[in-house]
Amino acid sequence: MVKIMPPPCSPAPRPYTTVILAMSADGKISDRDRQAARFSSAADLHHLETQIAQADGVLFGANTLRAYGTCLTVRQPALLGARSQRQQPPQPIQMVCSGSGKLDPKWRFFQQAVPRWLITTALGAKRWQGQAAFEQVLTLSASSPSGWRVMAQTLREQGVETLALLGGGTLVAAWLAAGLVDELYLTVCPLLMGGAGSPTPVDGAGQLMTAPWPLTLISAKTVGSEVFLHYRYSHDPGD
Ligand SMILES: NC(=O)c1ccc[n+]([C@@H]2O[C@H](COP(=O)([O-])OP(=O)(O)OC[C@H]3O[C@@H](n4cnc5c(N)ncnc54)[C@H](OP(=O)(O)O)[C@@H]3O)[C@@H](O)[C@H]2O)c1
């Protein structure tokens, strides 16, 4: 498999970022209790692992880690072999974003054989000072689009050329607002979740209809009863 690289004329030195999510047919990525989303098929899990296997880093929000307590590692020999051929380490860096830093060291995530980084605030960083749980603790300069743009540049400087952004909707909204998303994979699963409070692929404050985040469809594929959609985000020339 070919490693996705940023286009040669990419203006900003930041990771090429792909969002990967599964959602119900009514656009929910979990239920009203915000549990771990386990409604997609084995084919979707394979698709997710394939995307993760291409990335230098994987990023997810603290609530996603709170729901799962674990991260998805690359296990398939063919994907591990392809990483080795591309001179990538066996596992991508697993990065969790938590402003509060309130994460339980007893979660299985902290025993998994993966490189772990924490993206947090100054306060959150204090909680993890002097602990070996994270190889790197990176501090957001501000919880704003400009703060995320600085963070994205920091990640690129640290060698993260490709990033898989796994949600949840809060973190995806922050990256879209900062103009940092390049592609989006959405798997539409055959069920309805309902619930005004259930999370969606993009939460946050949202956009007005006059200024949505525009997408271009790259491909649409049906496997069983699931639809695999692949979009490119159409950036403003200034992004
Ligand atoms: N279906 C799928 O494919 C899929 C994939 C992923 C997740 N999910 C589901 O999505 C749900 C979680 O989504 P969510 O939107 O509630 O949460 P989330 O995006 O996973 O995490 C939000 C948390 O991340 C941290 N964070 C995010 N943006 C930040 C910023 N700008 N500055 C500082 N900290 C920031 C904060 O952590 P602190 O609270 O620590 O400050 C915030 O509470 C779960 O139910 C999960 O199962 C589904």
The ligand as an SDF file (V2000), in Angstrom:
LIG
                    3D

 48 52  0  0  0  0  0  0  0  0999 V2000
  -18.1940    5.8810   15.7090 N   0  0  0  0  0  0  0  0  0  0  0  0
  -16.9450    6.2590   15.6890 C   0  0  0  0  0  0  0  0  0  0  0  0
  -16.2480    6.0840   14.6950 O   0  0  0  0  0  0  0  0  0  0  0  0
  -16.3550    6.9450   16.8980 C   0  0  0  0  0  0  0  0  0  0  0  0
  -15.0080    7.2950   16.9050 C   0  0  0  0  0  0  0  0  0  0  0  0
  -14.5040    7.9590   18.0130 C   0  0  0  0  0  0  0  0  0  0  0  0
  -15.3320    8.2590   19.0740 C   0  0  0  0  0  0  0  0  0  0  0  0
  -16.6280    7.8750   19.0220 N   0  0  0  0  0  0  0  0  0  0  0  0
  -17.5190    8.1910   20.1500 C   0  0  0  0  0  0  0  0  0  0  0  0
  -17.4980    9.5920   20.3660 O   0  0  0  0  0  0  0  0  0  0  0  0
  -17.7610    9.8370   21.7420 C   0  0  0  0  0  0  0  0  0  0  0  0
  -16.7310   10.8320   22.2630 C   0  0  0  0  0  0  0  0  0  0  0  0
  -16.8100   12.0240   21.5290 O   0  0  0  0  0  0  0  0  0  0  0  0
  -16.7930   13.4450   22.2500 P   0  0  0  0  0  0  0  0  0  0  0  0
  -17.0790   14.4650   21.2070 O   0  0  0  0  0  0  0  0  0  0  0  0
  -17.6580   13.3690   23.4590 O   0  0  0  0  0  0  0  0  0  0  0  0
  -15.3370   13.5830   22.7980 O   0  0  0  0  0  0  0  0  0  0  0  0
  -13.8460   13.5460   22.1810 P   0  0  0  0  0  0  0  0  0  0  0  0
  -13.7460   14.4320   21.0000 O   0  0  0  0  0  0  0  0  0  0  0  0
  -13.3930   12.1390   22.0790 O   0  0  0  0  0  0  0  0  0  0  0  0
  -13.0360   14.1730   23.3960 O   0  0  0  0  0  0  0  0  0  0  0  0
  -13.3390   15.4620   23.8810 C   0  0  0  0  0  0  0  0  0  0  0  0
  -12.3030   15.7900   24.9130 C   0  0  0  0  0  0  0  0  0  0  0  0
  -11.0440   15.9800   24.2890 O   0  0  0  0  0  0  0  0  0  0  0  0
  -10.3780   17.0590   24.8830 C   0  0  0  0  0  0  0  0  0  0  0  0
  -10.3820   18.1620   23.9310 N   0  0  0  0  0  0  0  0  0  0  0  0
  -11.0110   18.2280   22.7440 C   0  0  0  0  0  0  0  0  0  0  0  0
  -10.7780   19.3990   22.1440 N   0  0  0  0  0  0  0  0  0  0  0  0
   -9.9880   20.0860   22.9890 C   0  0  0  0  0  0  0  0  0  0  0  0
   -9.3950   21.3710   22.9360 C   0  0  0  0  0  0  0  0  0  0  0  0
   -9.6030   22.1850   21.8770 N   0  0  0  0  0  0  0  0  0  0  0  0
   -8.6330   21.7630   23.9770 N   0  0  0  0  0  0  0  0  0  0  0  0
   -8.4360   20.9430   25.0250 C   0  0  0  0  0  0  0  0  0  0  0  0
   -8.9800   19.7240   25.1350 N   0  0  0  0  0  0  0  0  0  0  0  0
   -9.7330   19.3090   24.1210 C   0  0  0  0  0  0  0  0  0  0  0  0
  -11.1830   17.4220   26.1300 C   0  0  0  0  0  0  0  0  0  0  0  0
  -10.6830   16.5530   27.1440 O   0  0  0  0  0  0  0  0  0  0  0  0
  -10.8450   16.7770   28.7320 P   0  0  0  0  0  0  0  0  0  0  0  0
  -12.2800   16.4930   29.0020 O   0  0  0  0  0  0  0  0  0  0  0  0
   -9.9260   15.8070   29.3570 O   0  0  0  0  0  0  0  0  0  0  0  0
  -10.4440   18.1950   28.9950 O   0  0  0  0  0  0  0  0  0  0  0  0
  -12.5880   17.0690   25.6740 C   0  0  0  0  0  0  0  0  0  0  0  0
  -13.4900   16.8520   26.7420 O   0  0  0  0  0  0  0  0  0  0  0  0
  -17.7190    8.5060   22.4520 C   0  0  0  0  0  0  0  0  0  0  0  0
  -19.0310    8.0640   22.6700 O   0  0  0  0  0  0  0  0  0  0  0  0
  -17.0660    7.5760   21.4470 C   0  0  0  0  0  0  0  0  0  0  0  0
  -17.5170    6.2420   21.5440 O   0  0  0  0  0  0  0  0  0  0  0  0
  -17.1590    7.2240   17.9710 C   0  0  0  0  0  0  0  0  0  0  0  0
  1  2  1  0
  2  3  2  0
  2  4  1  0
  4  5  1  0
  4 48  2  0
  5  6  2  0
  6  7  1  0
  7  8  2  0
  8  9  1  0
  8 48  1  0
  9 10  1  0
  9 46  1  0
 10 11  1  0
 11 12  1  0
 11 44  1  0
 12 13  1  0
 13 14  1  0
 14 15  2  0
 14 16  1  0
 14 17  1  0
 17 18  1  0
 18 19  2  0
 18 20  1  0
 18 21  1  0
 21 22  1  0
 22 23  1  0
 23 24  1  0
 23 42  1  0
 24 25  1  0
 25 26  1  0
 25 36  1  0
 26 27  1  0
 26 35  1  0
 27 28  2  0
 28 29  1  0
 29 30  1  0
 29 35  2  0
 30 31  1  0
 30 32  2  0
 32 33  1  0
 33 34  2  0
 34 35  1  0
 36 37  1  0
 36 42  1  0
 37 38  1  0
 38 39  2  0
 38 40  1  0
 38 41  1  0
 42 43  1  0
 44 45  1  0
 44 46  1  0
 46 47  1  0
M  CHG  2   8   1  16  -1
M  END
$$$$
